[in-house]
Amino acid sequence: EKTCMIEIIGTDIRPEEREEFLTIVHSILHHPDFIRLQNYTHHHYTTRYQHCLNVAWYSYRISKREHLQYISCTKGALLHDFYLYDPHLPKSEIRRRLHLQIHPRIAWTNAKARFSLDPIMEDCILHHMWPIDKNRPLTREGRIVSQADKYCAALEWSSHWSVTLELFLKTLLGNALHVKE
């Protein structure tokens, strides 16, 4: 089961907020290459497309509340993991450790080839892996995207482990108590 944006971001969405957010991200979400991100699993049960959407949503909410360049922040967040390969495959050309360091640059290269980027968007994409990567975000918007990325990753990973734990406990307790489903 894939993680749904509404499940992660909650139900406190005002219609005008939703519409503005969708207007900001529309051209990116509907780009054929960005749509391909739906084919890649990210953090177990989420697609990379959904993960980017989740990070963009939180970045939008926070940067708008803080009166920052929220349109650039939102677009940069949406494009932060815009790479078109699966680093988890055994035959992947990019090893996992190397991937953590180089995927921001690959995402930036892909984004720059397909969209018009401003300096804030570039900062959001290139520096979202801080502090794993030594390059700190240069803007407040970049810091927001970096933090939103970690937050969404934690939610997505915990979703995986809660499902795994639930299955384990059902099996363990079901067998111990001879409960049939």
N, C-alpha and C positions, 0 to 999 in steps of 0.2 A: 504494500500500500504506500503510495507516495504522499509526502507531506503537502498539505494544502495551505495556501497563503493565509486563508481566513483562520485556520486552526492555529497558526503561529502568531499572527499579528493581532488576534483578538476580534472582538465584536464592537469595539468602540469607534468604529469608522463613521464619520459624518459623510453624507452623500457628496457634498461639495469637495471634501478632502479627497475622496475616492476618485471623483471626476478629474480634479486637478492632477493628481498623481498619474492617472491613466493617460491624460493628455501629454504629460511630460515624457513618459516612457513609450508612448505608442509607436513611434517610428523605429525605435530599437527593437521592441518586442516583436514587431512584424517583419523584421529583416530576415530573409531566408537563412543566412548563416547563423544569426542569433537563435533562431528557432531550432537549429541543429543541437543546441545545448540540451534540449529535451531528451536527447538520445544518450546522455551521459549521467550515470549515477554519481551523486555527490553526497558524502556523509551518510551512506547506507541506503536510506529510504527516500531521499530527496533527489530530484534531478538538479543538474547544475543550473538550468534555466530557472527553476523554482528558488534555488539558493540565492541566485543573483537578484531575483525579484524580492525576496525577503529582505536582503541587505539594503536594497534600494528603498523599500518601504520605511524601514527604521531610519535610514539616513535622511530620507525626505522629512519624516516627522520631527526628528531632532534638529536638523539644520534649519527648518522653517521656524520652529519654536525659538531657536537661538538667533533669528534674524540674520542668517548667513546667506551665501549664494546657494540656495537650496535646489535650484534647477540643475546647476552644474554638479552639485553634490549627488543628487539623485541619479543623474545620468552616469556619472563616474562610478557610483556604487553598482549600477546595473551592469556596467562593462568590466568590473574588477576581475572577474574570472572568465573572460571571453577567450578561452583557448579551446581548440577543437581536436582534442585527443584525450585518451583515457590513460592517466598515469598508473592506474592499478593493474593494467594488463601485463602479464609476464613478458610479452614481447614488445612492450612499450619502449620506444627509443629513448625516452627520458626516464631515468631512474627516479624513484620517489624522493629521495633527499635532494637531488638536483632540481626536481620539479618545484619544490617549495621555494627555492631561490629564484628560479628563472621564469615561472609562469606569469608573474606580474608584467614582465617585459614582453612576453609573447601576447598576453591579453592587450597590452598597450599597442603593440604593432598591429594586431588584428583590428582593434578599434579605430586606430588612426587611418588604416586603409579603407575603412567603410563609413566612417562618420567624421564630422568636424568636431575636433576636441579643443577645449580651452585649457589654460594652465591648471585650473582647479580640477577639472576632470582627469587630466594627466596625473596630477598628484594623487588623486584618489585611487587610480588604477595602479600606478607604479609603486606606491608605498603602503598598500593595504596589509602587507605581511609583517609590518613592524610589530613587535620586537623580534620575531623570528629572523627577519632580515634586518640588517643593521641600519638601513636607510629609513629615517623617521619621516613621517608626513610633514610637509612644509606648511600646510594650511590647517585651519581648524576643521574644514570640511574633510580633508584627508584623514585627520585623526578620528572623526566621526565614522567614516567608512571603515577604517581599521577596527574600531571598537564594535561597530555593528556586525562586521564580518565574524568576529570572535563570538559575539553573542548568538548570532544565528547558527553558527557551527555548533555551539554548545547545545542549543535547543534541538538541532537536527541529530546530533550524536546521542543525546539523552533519549530522544524519541526511539532510536534504534535499540538502545539498551533497555528501555522500559518494556518494549515489545518482547525482546529476548528474555528478560527476567519473568515477564508474565507467562510466557510459554513454558519456561523452565519450572516455575512454581505450579502451574496447572498440571504438568506432567508429574512432578514430584508429589504434590498433594493428592492429585487424582489417583495415582497408583497407591499411595499410602492409605487413602481413605476409601479406595475402591469406588470412586465416583465416576459415573459414566456421563459423557456429554451427549 
